[in-house]
Each structure stands twice: as structure tokens, then as C-alpha cells.
């Protein structure tokens, strides 16, 4: 016999939900110990947390539109699903911005501006939003589906007002150029651009495996063999951009996407810049734990900032944390500028870094550019 709606409550230690929800926990019978907001295929992440914490977890799964309770003692056994519609009164409504984006699609309020050669001419309402997969400074990224072919895409919605306020029009134009013209196996590409009065819509490849960051959080760190396989792909992608006189400037695990076959693609070219080899750029940009010393000291930077970020990424992948990380950002910035790279001890931290890996990382994390 099916339980009544009022009885459908969960007693959970950990809640995992997507950032498209403003989660309201009235349907829980106790205050959880941990609440985690994630994107992508987080049902897999939920099971990993079960194994790590040995505690019951409730997670909201947008792909199958239900809430499930995952039981640690049998990770394949799930309690009866609670339909998301049953939680309609407990989950906050979508934001005004999301409603507007959905209305733009349904009303086809978006003119086709660009499309790749040999692609079918489509309208904005030929796509349907399924869920949010990310959020950036200028808007959100949605997983969308072509209603006719059922092919999945990622759609980046960029607010024009925010791009203008941040003087980022040139960056936006370069991002569009890279996504459209730089066809490379390790770079995300784009098929369509739509726009209306308020927004620009980039319709790009949808990479099923999601962010490298999520996978790194799940396993804590990769083996050196795995790190070598992945860092080689990122290095090849950066070399391609450099050959086209483009500095990437925003390498981090969140901007590396994982294909279902394990290969990687760089995404998000919002901070990229066209430059000549001898140009010195003064813009302060990047992610705090990945900033190169010359950016922090305002000396000006060149293509070598991408090499610094590459070394930082390799260190984080095989150690589990960026090399100069500190919760206090002021201390972290000072560490980046002045401290040497400290590798973990196998005896104290149970993390072994080979001499070859150390040598490669140290060569990429050079503070003295002379």
C-alpha cells in the first residue's frame, strides 16, 4: 500500500541536491549533519559519500525527477522513490531569471545569430531545458535536448547587462570565436548562437561526465598514471590555444570536462585573451589558488601563466589539494609569491609523489621568469 504524502519523510545525515533548487528541508524529520550542493551526475557522488561516511543520504535527482534515499549497507538498494512533484510546496520556486529563460525558449524569443556549416537550421524553441548544470559570472549553463533528434547540448545563457557592466564584451566575442572556430579533440566546441534583447545563448557540446572537479572530490586524488594521462591532454589543448596566440588564463578542475570514455575537454573561455608572444598583460584574473606569482605582484603576465596553472593542476590531481592552498586567502597569496613547493611525505601523509612527477611540477611552477 502506498504511503500518504505526509508520511513520505526522510531521516538523513547528509543531503545532496542540485544548485537549481533553493532547498527547503521541511520534508526531513531531523536536521542533517551535512548539506552538499552539486551539479552533474551526483547520484554517483551520493553513493561515494555513503561509502565514505557510512551514513544514510537523501539526494534530489533531477534526471529522474525524484528524491531517493540511498542505503549504505547495499548501495544498489534504494527506498521507494518520492516524486519531486510531491515536494512542490516544500521546494522554493525557480528564480525569475530561470522562468524568463524558459519563456524565451518556449516563445522562440531568440534569433539565430551563428551556426556551424552543415548543421541543421534550428530555432530556439527546438530545444528543451532539462536542468541546470552550472553557473558563472554572467549567467547559468543548462543541459538542453533537441526535441527532434534527442541530442543533448549545453546552453550557456549570458546576460548582456552583466557583460557590459564588467567591460567583458571583447572577452565574450573571443569566447564565441574560440568555441566556433577552434575544432580540437580536447576543446569544447559550439554549434549555435542565439540572442534576444537581454541574453545571448551559446549552444555547445554537452559533456556527459561533468567537471573534473567533481571526480576529484569523489576520489580525493588520482594516481600518477591517471594524472599523467589527463595532464597530457590538457597540455595539448593549451599548446593548441597558444599556437593560435590565445592565453587561456583560467585553468582549474571546474573548467575541465570529462567525456564518458575518460578523455577531457577544456571549457569556459571567458578569461581567454588574444596576445602576441612578447606582450605583457596587466589584467588581474584567474582563480585564487591557481594564480601565478606575476599576477599577484602586478608585474604583468604572458603565456607562461598557463604553464603555472598546468603545474598547479597536476599537483592537485595527484596530491588532492593545490600546492599553496590556505583557507586564509591573504596567507595563500603570500605562499604563492614566496614559498617553495612542499610535497607530502609518504610516511606522514601516505601520499607518494615520484621524483619524475616532482621534477615536472617544479619545472612548471617557476616563480623566477628571468
Secondary structure, 3 states (H helix, E strand, C coil): CCCCHHHCCECCCEEEEECCCCCCCCCECCCCCEEEEECCCHHHHHHHHHHHHCCCEEEEECCCCEEEEECCCCCCCECCCEEHHHHCCCCCCCCHHHHHHHHHHHCCCCEEEEECCCCCCCCHHHEEEEEEEEEECCEEEEEEEECCCCCEEEEEEEEHHHHHHCCCHHHHHHHHHHHHHCCCCCECCEEEEEECCCEEEEEEECCCCCEHHHHHHHHCCCCHHHHHHHHHHHHHHHHHHHHCCEECCCCCHHHEEECCCCCEEECCCCCCEECCCCCCECCCCCCHHHCCHHHHCCCCECCHHHHHHHHHHHHHHHHCCCCCCCCCHHHHHHHHHHCCCCCCCHHHHCCCCCHHHHHHHHHHCCCCCC
